C-alpha cells in the first residue's frame, strides 16, 4: 500500500501499514536510528572514544525532529563529521516533514466525499498541491532556494565583519541557513547567537529564514502563483499569514517592553539593539530554537508568553512545530462566534466546517495533555523549579529547542522523556489530523440531542 493509495487491500492480502500515518512514524524512527548509529561512531566525536548512546539518541532525535535541544555543547563535543551528520539529519527532517505533511493533506482531500469536494474546490485550486511528484519537487526547490539565499546573505558578513576564513565562513553560512529554514535551532557557537545580539546582518537573515520555513509549503506555492491576487488566496493561506504576522508583532512588543530594563537581557543594549533582540526573540518561538539572549535570565512573565508562542508554533505542512497557527485561530474564531451568539463559525468570509473544529479541539487538548504529562514526568525525575521544567517540556513538544539552560543537567531518564516529547510533538499532530480525517464516516442514525450544563 503506497502512501497515497485510497483503495482497500485485496482480499487475503496482508498489509504492513494500515494507515499512511504509520509510514510517517516508521520513516522518522528509522532516520533517528540511523542518525544515532552514525553519531555513536568514534569519528563523530572530538577526542577519544564515542558518544554514549543516550547523547547520540537525543541529538539524533533533536536533529531529525528539527528541535534544537542539546545535552552537549555542539561545537566542542562533535567533530566536523558529527556536525555534518547533524546537518544532514536536519535537512532530512525538514524535507520529510514538509513533504509528508503535504502528501497526507493531498491524500485526505482525495478521500473526501462529493459534497466536501465541491465546497473545497476553490481552496484546492488555489493551493495547487497537484500530484506526488509535484509536491516533492516543490518542497525540494523551495527549501534549497531559501537556504541558498540565506547562506548568501550570511557569508559576506562572516568574512568581512568577523574575519572568518572563506571556507569556514561558507560552512557557517550553509549550516545556519539550513538550521534556520528547517526551524532546527542548532548553532555552531556555545552561546547560540548571543554574540550577534545586535547585528542585524546576522539576525535578520536567520529570522527571515525561520519565518519562511514556518509558513509551510502550501502557503508558498500559493504565494508564488497568486501573489498579486490576495482576494483569491485560500482560507488556509489567509489564516497562516494573518496569524503569523499578529503573533510576531504581539510577541515582539511584549518581550521588548517586559525585558527593556532587565540588566541581564536587553538592559545593556541601545534602542536599535533592544528592538532587534526583542523581534528576534519573538521569531524564535516559531519553533526555531536560536537565542540571542539568555532565557535563563528572563523574567517569568516573558517565559510564560514565550511558552504560549512555542505551543502555538507555525504554519501547517512547514518545518515549524506546535499546534499550528491555523488551529489556534480556528479555536479563537469558535470563541468569538460563541461570544457573539452566532450559530456558525466564520473566518475571512468563509464558514468553518464542523469537522475542522472538532479536529482542532482534539489536537489542542491532546497537545496540552502531552505537554503537561511531560512536565510532570520531568518534575518527578528532577528537583528543578516548575517554571524551568514546564518551559523545557513545551519547548520539546513544540519542537522549538529553546531552554533556560537545564537540558544538559538532566539525568538520562529525563532526557528520554524529552526524546519522546520531541518525537510525539513532531509527528503527533500530523498523523493525528490525517487519521481523524481519513476515519470520517457517515452514520445512518442519530441519538436524541442532549445538553449538559457548561461552566
HELIX and SHEET records of a PDB file:
HELIX    1   1 UNK A   20  UNK A   39  1                                  20    
HELIX    2   2 UNK A   42  UNK A   44  5                                   3    
HELIX    3   3 UNK A   53  UNK A   64  1                                  12    
HELIX    4   4 UNK A   74  UNK A   77  1                                   4    
HELIX    5   5 UNK A   80  UNK A  110  1                                  31    
HELIX    6   6 UNK A  114  UNK A  119  1                                   6    
HELIX    7   7 UNK A  121  UNK A  127  1                                   7    
HELIX    8   8 UNK A  132  UNK A  160  1                                  29    
HELIX    9   9 UNK A  166  UNK A  181  1                                  16    
HELIX   10  10 UNK A  194  UNK A  196  5                                   3    
HELIX   11  11 UNK A  200  UNK A  215  1                                  16    
HELIX   12  12 UNK A  217  UNK A  226  1                                  10    
HELIX   13  13 UNK A  230  UNK A  232  5                                   3    
HELIX   14  14 UNK A  235  UNK A  259  1                                  25    
HELIX   15  15 UNK A  271  UNK A  284  1                                  14    
HELIX   16  16 UNK A  295  UNK A  297  5                                   3    
HELIX   17  17 UNK A  300  UNK A  312  1                                  13    
HELIX   18  18 UNK A  325  UNK A  340  1                                  16    
HELIX   19  19 UNK A  354  UNK A  381  1                                  28    
HELIX   20  20 UNK A  386  UNK A  397  1                                  12    
HELIX   21  21 UNK A  407  UNK A  409  5                                   3    
HELIX   22  22 UNK A  412  UNK A  438  1                                  27    
SHEET    1   A 2 UNK A 346  UNK A 347  0                                        
SHEET    2   A 2 UNK A 350  UNK A 351 -1                                        
END                                                                             
